[in-house]
Amino acid sequence: GRARILAAELEGLNARRQLLCEQVFEAAVARVELEPALLDEAALVIEHPDWPAGVIGIVASRLVERFSRPAVLIATPTGEMGRGSARSIPGCNITEAIAEQAHLLTTFGGHPMAAGLGIPPENVPAFRRGLSAAVRRRVGEIAAPSLAVDGYLPLADLSLGLVEDLERLAPFGPGNPPLTLATSGLTLKSHSALGRTGEHRQVYVEDEAGTIRRVLWWQGEGQPLPESRFDLAYSVRASDYRGQREVQIEWVDFRPLEEPDAPGIAQADEIVALDLRAHQNPEALLADLPDREHIQVWGEAAVTVPAVDRYHLERSSLLAIWTIPPGPAELRQALKQSAPEKVYLFAQDPELDEPQAFLGRLAGLVKFALRERDGRATVAALAAATAQREITIRTGLAWLEAKGMVEAKEEEGSLRLTSGAGSAAPDLPQIEVQLRQLLRETKAWREHYRTAPVGSLVDNR
């Protein structure tokens, strides 16, 4: 009888923990959806005064899986010291990265994949910036991780016998991860919600042989579904649901199959590139190019020729790159977006890679937005007007905020700018170090662009 009472108590506590985890997870995801700029950082740092500190570590692990980057959740009860829990990704020692922010913390400790910390709530913004910079130095720009698939199978081969053979490889864990299988060429037949709040999905898929199977997608609510044929990665295990032993397929990820390009918008396998970077009179040369009226010109900052910025590029067979892009990622995206067959490479320097020049230009744009646009602006517009990366814009705005010149808040994809308090913040030196580093990276890339082989610049593979 005592055992039954204890079991019931444990079951109740576990159910409460699950509910708290779900509430915190949903709140954290909603925060990211409201502030997508959080994903511009290399580490996801989110705080909230009402979160129970006992479950934030569990939720941080789920956020790492969801957003493929280190995550730190911080409970900041009113009038108390904040308590944070961090989880990391392979290759990033999160405790070392946190140690670089020791001047902002009261306590911290952990191991390469997980850590805990104490922090004054007012230090969270500076901690977010500093930790992201430290993570980026360790792993570079955060990209979607690749998924290792152990084997491709038709759906008809997913039998209880196979599952029992796979279970002989257990126990699974670090050093012995569970197998991930995949099936190619699937179509989505139907889907419905599962769970107390509809947080899971039940999906029916069909392969090319006509076999239809049910797949469970845990926490799949709100995630995009395939719109055409796709490859599905999944795990399998045996389930004893309602006393009936059967194969349970659990959704891991999907990849849309590439469909033939629509007529007229196919991208060439190889781009023809003309190197005009060293020409003495580029404006005259651009004007005299054959088919000049059909050439789309990509230029940013104060350009002297008619041009469009990276956010307004359209598909065009002819593209002239007028100003040097701020980085390789921006160049690749521009080539993907415009899908040109021929590219004319110019190399006009916007001359905004020195801190004084960049901050002067950014401050001028902010003042214009305050005066003429009721404080409304976007990170994209500021990036185009300064020919810089978006992360540099956000760091520049943080510097202006720390300087007391402006306050910037992101609201539904736009910036809301207001006049600052006029006093400098204590984290100004750290922000300035980060900004100088970002500008040095862009300057180094532009110098590389001037002399790099044209093939390495326009390779669209």
C-alpha positions in Angstrom: 0.0 0.0 0.0 2.8 2.4 0.8 4.5 1.6 -2.5 1.2 2.4 -4.3 1.0 5.8 -2.5 4.6 6.7 -3.4 4.1 5.7 -7.0 1.0 7.9 -7.3 2.9 10.8 -5.7 5.8 10.3 -8.2 3.4 10.1 -11.1 1.8 13.3 -10.0 5.1 15.1 -9.7 6.2 13.8 -13.0 3.0 15.0 -14.7 3.5 18.4 -13.1 7.1 18.5 -14.4 6.0 17.6 -17.9 3.4 20.4 -17.8 5.9 23.0 -16.6 8.4 21.9 -19.2 5.8 22.2 -21.9 4.7 25.6 -20.8 8.3 26.9 -20.6 9.1 25.4 -24.0 6.1 26.9 -25.7 6.8 30.3 -24.1 10.4 30.2 -25.3 9.4 29.3 -28.9 6.8 32.0 -28.9 9.5 34.5 -27.8 11.7 33.4 -30.7 8.7 33.8 -33.1 8.1 37.3 -31.8 11.8 38.3 -31.9 13.4 36.4 -34.8 16.5 38.5 -34.3 17.3 36.1 -31.4 18.3 33.6 -34.1 20.8 35.9 -35.6 23.0 35.2 -32.6 25.2 32.1 -32.3 23.7 31.3 -28.9 20.0 31.5 -28.0 19.6 33.3 -24.7 16.1 33.8 -23.3 15.0 35.0 -19.9 11.7 35.2 -18.1 10.7 36.1 -14.5 8.1 33.4 -14.1 10.0 30.3 -15.2 10.7 27.6 -12.6 14.5 27.2 -12.4 14.1 23.4 -11.9 13.0 22.7 -15.5 14.9 25.2 -17.6 17.8 22.8 -18.2 15.4 20.2 -19.7 13.8 22.9 -21.9 17.2 24.3 -23.0 18.1 20.8 -24.3 14.9 20.8 -26.4 15.7 24.3 -27.8 19.1 23.1 -28.8 17.4 20.3 -30.8 14.9 22.8 -32.3 17.2 25.6 -33.2 20.6 23.8 -33.7 22.6 26.2 -31.5 23.6 26.4 -27.8 20.7 27.6 -25.6 20.6 29.3 -22.3 17.4 29.8 -20.3 17.4 32.1 -17.4 14.8 32.4 -14.6 14.8 36.0 -13.4 12.3 36.3 -10.5 11.6 39.9 -9.5 14.1 41.2 -7.0 16.2 38.0 -7.1 19.4 36.9 -8.8 18.8 35.2 -12.1 19.5 31.4 -12.4 20.4 30.1 -15.8 20.9 26.6 -17.4 22.9 26.1 -20.6 23.1 23.3 -23.1 25.5 23.1 -26.1 26.1 21.5 -29.4 29.0 19.2 -30.3 32.2 21.1 -30.9 31.4 24.0 -28.6 32.6 24.0 -25.0 29.8 26.0 -23.5 31.5 26.4 -20.1 34.6 27.9 -21.7 32.4 30.3 -23.6 30.5 31.3 -20.5 33.7 31.7 -18.6 34.6 34.6 -21.0 31.5 36.4 -19.6 32.6 35.9 -15.9 32.6 39.7 -15.3 28.8 39.7 -15.9 28.1 36.7 -13.7 27.9 35.9 -10.0 28.6 32.2 -10.3 29.0 29.6 -13.1 30.2 26.1 -13.7 29.7 23.0 -15.7 31.3 20.8 -18.4 31.6 21.2 -22.2 28.0 20.3 -23.0 26.1 21.8 -20.1 26.5 24.6 -17.5 24.7 26.5 -14.8 25.1 30.2 -13.9 23.9 33.0 -11.7 23.5 36.5 -13.2 22.0 39.8 -12.3 18.9 40.3 -14.6 20.2 43.6 -15.9 23.3 41.9 -17.3 21.3 39.5 -19.5 21.5 41.6 -22.8 25.3 42.0 -22.5 25.6 38.3 -21.6 23.6 37.4 -24.7 25.9 39.4 -27.0 29.1 38.3 -25.3 28.2 34.6 -25.3 27.2 34.7 -28.9 30.5 36.2 -29.9 32.4 33.6 -27.8 30.4 30.7 -29.4 30.9 32.1 -32.9 34.7 32.2 -32.3 34.5 28.5 -31.6 32.2 27.2 -34.2 31.8 30.0 -36.8 28.4 30.9 -38.2 25.7 28.5 -36.9 24.4 26.5 -39.8 21.8 23.8 -39.9 23.5 20.5 -38.9 23.7 17.6 -41.2 21.8 14.5 -40.3 23.5 11.1 -40.6 21.3 8.5 -42.0 22.2 4.8 -41.3 20.2 3.3 -44.1 17.3 3.8 -46.7 14.4 1.3 -46.6 11.0 1.0 -48.3 8.2 1.3 -45.8 7.2 -2.4 -46.3 10.6 -3.5 -44.8 9.8 -1.9 -41.4 8.8 -5.0 -39.5 8.9 -6.1 -35.8 11.7 -8.5 -36.7 13.8 -5.6 -38.0 13.0 -3.6 -34.8 14.0 -6.4 -32.6 17.3 -6.8 -34.4 18.0 -3.1 -34.0 17.2 -3.2 -30.3 20.0 -5.7 -29.9 22.4 -2.7 -30.4 21.1 -1.1 -27.3 21.6 0.6 -24.9 21.8 3.8 -26.9 23.4 7.0 -25.7 26.6 9.1 -26.1 29.0 7.1 -28.2 26.3 4.7 -29.4 23.5 6.9 -30.8 20.2 5.2 -32.0 20.0 4.4 -35.7 18.3 6.8 -38.0 16.6 5.3 -41.1 15.1 7.0 -44.1 12.7 6.4 -47.0 12.8 8.3 -50.2 10.0 9.6 -52.5 7.2 9.8 -50.0 4.0 11.7 -50.3 1.9 13.1 -47.4 -1.6 11.4 -47.3 -3.1 13.0 -44.1 -2.2 14.4 -40.7 -4.0 15.1 -37.4 -3.1 16.5 -34.0 -2.3 14.4 -31.0 -1.8 15.1 -27.3 -3.6 17.0 -24.6 -3.1 20.3 -26.3 -2.5 19.1 -29.8 1.2 19.5 -29.6 2.1 16.3 -31.4 1.1 15.1 -34.9 0.0 11.8 -36.4 1.1 11.7 -40.1 0.3 9.1 -42.7 2.8 8.8 -45.6 2.9 6.7 -48.7 6.0 5.5 -50.6 6.5 4.9 -54.3 5.5 1.2 -53.9 2.1 2.3 -52.5 2.8 1.3 -48.9 1.1 3.6 -46.3 2.4 3.9 -42.8 1.6 6.0 -39.7 4.4 8.2 -38.4 4.4 10.0 -35.0 5.9 13.5 -34.9 6.5 14.5 -31.3 6.2 18.3 -30.8 5.4 18.6 -34.5 2.5 21.1 -34.1 3.3 24.3 -35.8 6.2 22.9 -37.9 6.0 23.1 -41.7 4.7 20.0 -43.5 6.0 18.8 -46.9 4.2 20.3 -49.8 5.4 17.8 -52.4 7.4 14.6 -52.6 10.0 14.3 -49.8 12.6 12.1 -48.1 11.8 11.2 -44.5 14.3 10.4 -41.7 12.9 8.5 -38.8 13.6 6.2 -35.9 11.7 2.9 -35.2 10.9 1.0 -32.0 8.4 -1.5 -30.8 5.2 -0.3 -29.1 2.8 -2.3 -26.9 -0.1 0.2 -27.4 -3.3 -1.4 -26.1 -1.6 -4.7 -25.7 -0.9 -5.0 -29.4 2.9 -5.1 -30.3 3.6 -3.1 -33.4 6.2 -1.0 -35.1 6.2 2.6 -34.1 7.8 5.1 -36.5 8.9 8.4 -35.1 9.5 11.5 -37.3 13.1 12.9 -37.2 13.3 15.3 -40.1 12.3 15.6 -43.8 13.9 16.9 -47.0 11.9 18.1 -50.0 12.9 16.4 -53.2 14.1 18.8 -55.8 11.5 19.2 -58.5 12.4 20.3 -62.1 12.8 24.1 -62.3 9.9 26.0 -63.9 10.5 27.1 -67.5 12.6 30.2 -67.8 14.0 30.3 -64.3 16.6 27.4 -64.4 19.9 28.3 -62.9 22.9 27.6 -65.0 25.3 24.8 -63.9 28.1 27.2 -64.4 28.1 31.0 -64.3 30.1 32.9 -66.8 32.0 35.6 -65.0 33.7 38.7 -66.4 36.4 40.2 -64.2 36.1 44.0 -64.3 37.4 44.6 -60.7 40.5 46.5 -61.7 39.1 48.8 -64.4 40.0 52.4 -64.1 36.7 53.9 -65.2 34.0 51.4 -64.0 31.0 53.7 -64.5 31.8 54.3 -68.1 32.5 50.5 -68.5 29.1 49.6 -67.0 27.3 52.0 -69.3 29.0 50.5 -72.4 28.3 46.9 -71.5 26.3 44.9 -74.1 22.7 44.6 -73.2 23.1 47.2 -70.5 19.4 47.7 -70.2 18.9 44.1 -69.3 21.6 44.0 -66.6 20.5 44.0 -63.0 23.0 45.9 -60.9 23.6 45.0 -57.2 24.9 47.9 -55.3 24.6 49.2 -51.7 25.4 52.2 -49.5 26.0 55.5 -51.5 26.2 54.1 -55.0 26.8 56.3 -58.0 24.9 54.1 -60.5 21.2 52.9 -60.5 21.2 49.7 -58.5 19.1 47.5 -56.2 20.2 46.1 -52.8 20.4 42.4 -51.8 16.9 42.4 -50.5 15.3 43.5 -53.8 17.2 41.3 -56.3 15.1 39.5 -58.8 15.8 36.6 -61.1 17.9 37.9 -64.0 20.2 36.2 -66.6 22.7 39.2 -66.3 24.0 40.5 -63.0 26.5 43.2 -62.2 28.0 43.1 -58.7 28.9 46.8 -58.2 29.9 47.2 -54.6 31.9 44.5 -52.8 29.5 42.3 -50.8 30.0 42.4 -47.0 30.6 38.7 -46.8 30.5 35.3 -48.6 27.1 34.4 -47.2 25.5 37.5 -48.7 27.2 36.9 -52.0 26.0 33.3 -52.2 22.5 34.3 -51.3 22.5 37.0 -54.0 23.6 34.6 -56.6 21.0 32.1 -55.5 18.3 34.8 -55.5 19.1 36.2 -58.9 20.2 32.9 -60.6 22.3 34.7 -63.3 23.9 33.0 -66.3 26.5 35.8 -66.6 28.0 38.0 -63.8 30.0 41.2 -64.3 32.3 41.6 -61.3 33.1 45.2 -60.2 34.8 46.0 -56.9 33.6 49.3 -55.6 34.4 49.7 -51.9 31.6 51.4 -49.8 34.4 52.5 -47.4 32.3 51.9 -44.3 34.4 49.2 -42.6 36.2 51.5 -40.2 34.3 52.0 -36.9 34.1 55.8 -37.1 32.8 55.8 -40.7 30.3 53.0 -40.0 29.0 54.4 -36.8 28.7 57.9 -38.3 26.7 56.5 -41.2 24.5 54.3 -38.9 23.9 57.2 -36.5 22.8 59.4 -39.4 20.4 56.8 -40.6 18.9 56.4 -37.1 18.5 60.2 -36.7 16.7 60.3 -40.1 14.4 57.5 -39.0 13.7 59.4 -35.7 13.0 62.6 -37.5 11.2 61.6 -40.7 9.8 58.1 -40.1 8.5 58.2 -36.5 11.4 56.0 -35.4 10.6 53.1 -37.8 13.3 51.2 -39.6 14.4 47.6 -40.4 17.7 45.8 -39.9 17.6 44.9 -43.6 17.2 48.5 -44.7 20.1 49.6 -42.4 22.3 46.8 -43.7 21.7 47.8 -47.3 22.3 51.4 -46.6 25.6 50.7 -45.0 26.6 47.6 -47.1 27.1 45.6 -43.9 26.0 42.3 -42.5 22.9 42.2 -40.4 24.8 41.1 -37.3 27.0 44.2 -37.7 23.9 46.4 -37.8 22.6 44.8 -34.6 25.9 45.2 -32.8 26.2 48.8 -34.1 22.7 49.5 -32.7 23.8 47.9 -29.4 26.8 50.3 -29.3 24.5 53.3 -29.9 22.2 52.1 -27.1 25.1 51.5 -24.8 26.3 55.0 -25.6 22.9 56.4 -24.6 22.1 57.8 -28.0 19.1 55.6 -28.9 16.9 52.7 -27.8 16.0 50.1 -30.3 13.4 47.4 -30.0 12.4 44.8 -32.7 8.6 44.6 -33.2 7.2 42.2 -35.8 10.2 42.3 -38.0 10.8 46.1 -37.8 12.7 48.3 -35.5 11.2 50.8 -33.1 13.8 53.5 -32.4 13.5 56.1 -29.6 15.9 58.7 -28.3 18.3 57.4 -25.6 18.9 58.4 -22.1 22.2 60.1 -22.8 24.4 58.1 -20.4 26.8 55.4 -21.3 26.3 51.8 -20.2 29.0 49.8 -18.4 29.2 47.2 -21.2 30.1 49.8 -23.9 33.8 48.6 -24.1 32.8 45.0 -24.7 30.3 45.9 -27.4 32.9 48.1 -29.1 35.4 45.2 -29.2 32.7 43.0 -30.8 31.9 45.7 -33.3 35.5 46.2 -34.3 35.9 42.5 -34.8 32.9 42.3 -37.1 34.1 45.2 -39.2 37.6 43.7 -39.4 36.0 40.5 -40.7 34.1 42.3 -43.4 37.1 44.4 -44.4 39.3 41.3 -44.7 36.6 39.7 -46.9 36.4 42.7 -49.2 40.2 42.6 -49.6 40.0 38.9 -50.4 37.3 39.7 -53.0 39.5 42.1 -54.9 42.0 39.4 -55.9 40.3 36.1 -55.5 39.8 33.9 -58.6 36.5 34.8 -60.2 35.5 31.1 -60.3 35.8 30.8 -56.5 33.5 33.9 -56.0 30.6 32.9 -58.4 30.7 29.1 -57.9 27.0 28.4 -57.2 27.3 24.8 -56.2 
